Amino acid sequence: MQAAKLSETPPIGALDHSSDKLVIRKAFEECKTFLYYLDSGKGYDACESYCVDGGAKFECQCETLADVKTVKDYAAWMAELVPQAFHGFTRNVLSVSYCDESNTVAYVATLRGIHPGKGKELQSDYAYLVQLNDDGKVESIRKIWNDFFALQQAGWVKETEMRKEAEEHYG
């Protein structure tokens, strides 16, 4: 077998992937819109068209959301939480990226608002890994979040309770 001659290989950039890039860009932009609706507590009705038929899966390794297994349930939880805990809701997006190898959007942000009962600012940092299907629809979300810190900041859990629970889980 003879090695290919340099003149036979197409020059860098000669292959046209522009249509693929447009599809990816559209899916990426739609995912960012979906996450805005999700984070701002708009509910599942605002999010449903961005998810796969039958609904997307949800997971988070934290006690607060242990029973939440679908994006529909998580959207309902956020729709209840945001008006209660984040008056004057704002969201600061720190980073959003897309990996075309895994078809995943990585999203890092901070939610801010004023706690209505305490009148003090709350902020909660978190990240999402959003798995998209080939059509750009959300298949699943994994949330990375320190729920104990957020609940303590809101005054819903005291530090002594947190320590006791951590000792029970981790010895």
N, C-alpha and C positions, 0 to 999 in steps of 0.2 A: 504494500500500500504506500502510495506516495503522499508526502506531506503537502498540505495546501500552500500554494504560493501566496505571498502577501498581496499580490495584485488581485487574487481571487476572493479575498475576504472583503466584505463590505466595509466601508469606512465607518468609524464611530458616528453614531447618530443617523446612519442611513436607514435603519429600520424604523418605520413609522408606528409608534405606539400612542399617537396623540388621541385616538378614540378611547383607548384603555385609560389614559390619564384623565380624560373628561369624565368617564364613568366613575373612576375612583374619586375625583374631586367632588362630583355631585353627591356621592354617598357620604363623603367626609363632611361636607357642608350640611347635609340633611341630618347627620348624626349630631352635629353641634346644635342644631335647632332642636332636635329631640331632647338632648340633655338640658337645654335651657327650659323647655316645658316641664321636664321631670323635676329639675332642681327648684323651679319657682312655684311648685305645688299646683300646677294647672290640672292635674289629674290624668287618669288614663285615657279619657276621651281625646285629649290633645296629643297623646303619645301613641295611641294605638296604630295609626296608619304608618308609623315608622318601624313597627315590629313585624316579625314573621307571622303568617297566619297561624292561629292557635295560641299565640302569645309567646313572649320571650321569657327565658329563665333568668332568675336573679339569685345571687349569692353574696354573702358578706360574712366574714369570720368575726362576728361580734355577737354578744348576748342579746342586745336590743333588737336585732333583726334576724335572730336565729330561726324564727318560724316563717319568715318572708321568703318565698321560693319563686315568685313570678314578678315580672316587671309591673303587671297590673296591681298586685298587692303593694309593691313598693311605691308606685305612683299614688295609691290611695293613702299610704302612710305619710308621704311627703305633703300631700294635699291637706292633711290634718295638721302636720307639724309646722309647716312654714307660717301660717297665720297665727299660731299659738306662740311660737318661740322666736320668730324672726320678723317683728314689726319693722317696717322700713327695709325690707329684704333687699340685699345687694349680693352680687356674686362676683368675685374676682377670679377670673380664669388665669391660672399661672402658666399652664402649658397644655397644648393639645397636639398630638402627633398621630400619624397613621403608619402602620407597618403593612406593606402590601404582601409580604410573605405569609403572614398569619391572618390578614384581613381584619386587623384589630385597631381600634382607636384607643389611645391612652390619653386620659383627661385628668388634669389635676386642678383643683380650685379651692376657694375658701368662701363659705357662706357667712354673711354678716347680717346682723339685725339687732334690734333692741328688744330685750326680754321684757314683756309687758308687766310682769309682776315685780321685777327687780329694777327696771329702768336702766339697766347697764347693758353695754354692748356685748353681744356674744359673737364668737367667730369659731367656725369649725372647718378644719382642713380635711380634705378627703381626695381620693382618686377613684376613677372608674377605668376598668378595662372592658371595652365594648366589642364583642365579637359580631361581625357583620357576615351575612351570607353573600353569595355571589351577586345577588340583586341589590345589595346595599341595605338590606333590612336587618334590624337588630335581632340577633338570635339569643344573645345572653349578655348579662352585665355582671361583673364582679366588682363590688365596692370594697375599697380599702379605707378603713375609718377607725379612729380611736373613740369608740362610743363612750367609754368611761370618762374620758377627759371632757367630752362635750356635755354629758349629763351632769358632771360635777360643776362645770362652768355655769350651767343653767340652774343649778341649785336643786336638781332633782335627785341627786345621789351625793351623799357626804363622803369625804375622803376616808373616814373610818369604815364605812360600808364597802368602799372600793377595796381597801386593804384586806378586809375579811373575805370578800369574794375571791380576790386574787389568791389568798392563802389556801382557800378551799380548792381552787382549780389547780394551783401549781405547787402546793405543799409548803 
